Amino acid sequence: MEEELLQGMIRDRETQIKLIENKLEEQKKKMERTQLQRVQVEQLLQSQKVQHIQELEAIRKQLKTVQRDYRQSKESLDMKKQQQQQQQQQQHSPTPSGSAALSGPSLHVYNDIMKAVATPESNDSSYVLRMQAQLCKAMHSMGMLENQLQLQQQQQDSVQRSLKEVITNMVEEKSQIELKLMNDLVVADNFRREAEAKLKAEAEAFIKQKDDLMEKIERQNEQEENDEEPEEDDEEEKEELKEILTQGREEIERLMQENSEQEKILEHLKQKVAMAKGQDIMEEIVTSIAEEFKEREEQDNDDEEGEDED
C-alpha cells in the first residue's frame, strides 16, 4: 500500500515537472520572440527617425535658400524703387525753359518711362509673393515634421517600456519555476531519506529475526547431538527459517529497487535544476546526495554479502 502511494506521488511529481519544463520552454521561446520583436521595432524606429531628421535638414536648407532669395529680391526691389523715385524727382524738377517745357511731348515721354518701369516692378512683386508662399509652406512642413518626430519618440518610449515590463515578468516567472524545481528536489530528497530509513529498519528487523532463528537452530542442533534423537519440529523450523530468509532477501531487493528509482528521479531533477538555475551550489547539493546514495548502496551490498556467507 505504501509502495503504491509512493509510486503515485512520484508519478504526480514527474507530471508536474514535465508541465513546468514545458512552461519554462514556452517562456524562453516567448522571451526570444519578444526580444526579436523589440530589436525589430527599435531598428524600424531608428530608421524612421533618421529619415525624418534627413527630411528636416532638407526642409531647413530649403528654408534658408528661400529666405536668402527673399532678402535678395527685397533688396533688389528696394533699389529699383529708389531708382524710380530718383527718376521721378529729376523729371518733376524745374527746367531753365520754365513751365512751358511741360508740354505734350514731355508728358508722353513720362508715361512711356512709367510703363517701362511698371513691368519689372510687377514681376518682382509676384516673385516676392511666391517666395513668401514657399517660405510659409516650408515652415508649416517643418512644424508638422517636428510634431511627427515627437509622436514617434513617444511611441518608441512606450514600446520600450512595454517590452521591459514583459521581460521583467518573464524573469520573475522563470525565478518562480526555478524555486518550484528546488522545492521538488527537496521533496524528492525527503522521500529518499524516508525510503532509506524504512529499508534500514526492515533490514535490522530481518537480521534480528534471522539471528534469533539461527541461535535457536544451533541450540537444537546441540541438543540433537547430545540426545541423538532428531525431531520433526527441527525440519519445520528450518523450512520456516528458509522462508523468512527468502522473504527478507526479496524485501531487501524491492527496497533497493525503490532506492534506485529515487536515485534516477534525483538525477533527473539535478539535470533540470542545472538547466534552469546553472549554479554551482545545486551541483554540490546533488553531489552530496549522490554520495549518500553510493555509501548506502555499498553498505547494503556488504550486508547482503554477510547474509550470503551465513
Secondary structure, 3 states (H helix, E strand, C coil): CHHHHHHHHHHHHHHHHHHHHHHHHHHHHHHHHHHHHHHHHHHHHHHHHHHHHHHHHHHHHHHHHHHHHHHHHHHHHHHHHHHHHHHHHHHHCCCCCHHHHCCHHHHHHHHHHHHHHHHHHHHHHHHHHHHHHHHHHHHHHHHHHHHHHHHHHHHHHHHHHHHHHHHHHHHHHHHHHHHHHHHHHHHHHHHHHHHHHHHHHHHHHHHHHHHHHHHHHHHHHHHHHHHCCCCHHHHHHHHHHHHHHHHHHHHHHHHHHHHHHHHHHHHHHHHHHHHHCCCHHHHHHHHHHHHHHHHHHHHHHHHHHHHHHC
